[in-house]
């Protein structure tokens, strides 16, 4: 019996889904959430929900501090704009 080979790839189209890696409250910036995008594309201005926290993305930055307008799958990003720090 042969086994089917599965080629796991994330779909860059559609709604973004991801996992919160870290969340903290920074003075002057407010709640900052580190997210790993797993599916879809996340765009500045999108509305996000993380547990009981929600908000519109004001800024997104990569690990080097560069501002980003769009991020696709397998991309870690810091998001500012939520109303609270998620658990």
The 8 nearest C-alpha neighbors of each residue, nearest first, counted from 0:
[[1, 2, 3, 4, 5, 6, 7, 8],
 [2, 0, 3, 4, 5, 6, 7, 8],
 [3, 1, 4, 0, 5, 6, 7, 8],
 [4, 2, 5, 1, 6, 0, 7, 8],
 [5, 3, 2, 6, 1, 7, 8, 0],
 [4, 6, 7, 3, 2, 8, 9, 1],
 [5, 7, 8, 4, 3, 9, 10, 2],
 [8, 6, 5, 9, 4, 10, 38, 37],
 [9, 7, 6, 10, 72, 38, 11, 5],
 [8, 10, 38, 72, 11, 37, 7, 39],
 [9, 11, 12, 38, 39, 8, 72, 13],
 [12, 10, 39, 40, 71, 72, 38, 9],
 [13, 11, 39, 10, 40, 14, 38, 15],
 [14, 12, 39, 15, 11, 40, 10, 38],
 [15, 13, 39, 16, 40, 12, 38, 41],
 [14, 16, 39, 40, 38, 41, 13, 17],
 [17, 15, 38, 37, 36, 39, 14, 18],
 [16, 18, 36, 37, 35, 34, 38, 15],
 [17, 19, 35, 34, 20, 36, 16, 37],
 [18, 20, 34, 21, 33, 35, 17, 32],
 [19, 21, 33, 34, 18, 35, 22, 32],
 [22, 20, 33, 19, 32, 23, 34, 31],
 [23, 21, 32, 31, 84, 33, 85, 20],
 [22, 24, 31, 30, 84, 25, 32, 21],
 [23, 25, 30, 29, 31, 84, 26, 22],
 [26, 24, 29, 28, 27, 30, 23, 31],
 [25, 27, 28, 29, 24, 30, 23, 31],
 [26, 28, 29, 25, 24, 30, 31, 79],
 [29, 27, 25, 26, 30, 79, 31, 24],
 [28, 30, 25, 24, 27, 26, 31, 79],
 [29, 31, 24, 84, 83, 23, 81, 25],
 [32, 30, 79, 23, 78, 22, 24, 29],
 [33, 31, 22, 78, 77, 21, 34, 23],
 [34, 32, 77, 21, 20, 76, 19, 22],
 [33, 35, 19, 76, 20, 18, 75, 32],
 [34, 36, 75, 18, 17, 74, 37, 73],
 [35, 37, 17, 72, 74, 73, 16, 38],
 [36, 38, 17, 72, 73, 16, 35, 9],
 [39, 37, 16, 72, 15, 9, 10, 36],
 [40, 38, 15, 11, 12, 13, 14, 10],
 [39, 41, 71, 15, 11, 70, 12, 42],
 [40, 42, 70, 15, 69, 71, 39, 43],
 [43, 41, 69, 45, 68, 44, 40, 70],
 [42, 44, 68, 56, 45, 58, 57, 69],
 [43, 45, 56, 55, 42, 57, 46, 58],
 [46, 44, 55, 43, 42, 56, 47, 41],
 [45, 47, 55, 54, 56, 44, 48, 53],
 [48, 46, 53, 54, 55, 45, 49, 56],
 [47, 49, 53, 52, 50, 54, 46, 51],
 [50, 48, 52, 85, 51, 53, 47, 19],
 [49, 51, 52, 85, 48, 86, 53, 84],
 [50, 52, 49, 85, 53, 48, 86, 83],
 [53, 51, 49, 83, 85, 50, 48, 82],
 [54, 52, 48, 81, 47, 82, 49, 51],
 [55, 53, 81, 46, 47, 80, 82, 56],
 [54, 56, 46, 80, 44, 45, 57, 47],
 [55, 57, 44, 80, 43, 45, 58, 79],
 [58, 56, 80, 79, 55, 44, 43, 59],
 [59, 57, 79, 56, 78, 43, 60, 66],
 [58, 60, 78, 67, 77, 66, 76, 79],
 [61, 59, 66, 77, 65, 64, 67, 76],
 [60, 62, 76, 64, 63, 65, 77, 66],
 [61, 63, 64, 60, 76, 75, 65, 77],
 [64, 62, 61, 65, 60, 66, 76, 77],
 [63, 65, 60, 61, 62, 66, 77, 59],
 [66, 64, 60, 61, 63, 67, 62, 59],
 [67, 65, 60, 59, 64, 61, 68, 58],
 [68, 66, 59, 60, 69, 65, 61, 70],
 [67, 69, 43, 42, 59, 66, 70, 58],
 [70, 68, 42, 41, 67, 43, 40, 71],
 [71, 69, 41, 40, 74, 42, 72, 68],
 [70, 72, 40, 11, 74, 39, 41, 36],
 [71, 73, 37, 36, 38, 74, 11, 9],
 [74, 72, 36, 37, 35, 71, 75, 9],
 [73, 75, 36, 72, 35, 71, 76, 70],
 [76, 74, 35, 34, 36, 73, 61, 33],
 [75, 77, 61, 34, 33, 60, 59, 74],
 [78, 76, 33, 60, 59, 32, 34, 61],
 [77, 79, 59, 32, 31, 58, 33, 76],
 [80, 78, 31, 58, 57, 56, 81, 30],
 [79, 81, 56, 57, 55, 54, 82, 78],
 [82, 80, 54, 53, 83, 30, 79, 52],
 [81, 83, 54, 53, 52, 80, 30, 84],
 [84, 82, 52, 81, 30, 85, 53, 29],
 [83, 85, 30, 22, 23, 52, 24, 86],
 [86, 84, 52, 50, 49, 83, 22, 51],
 [85, 84, 50, 22, 51, 49, 52, 21]]
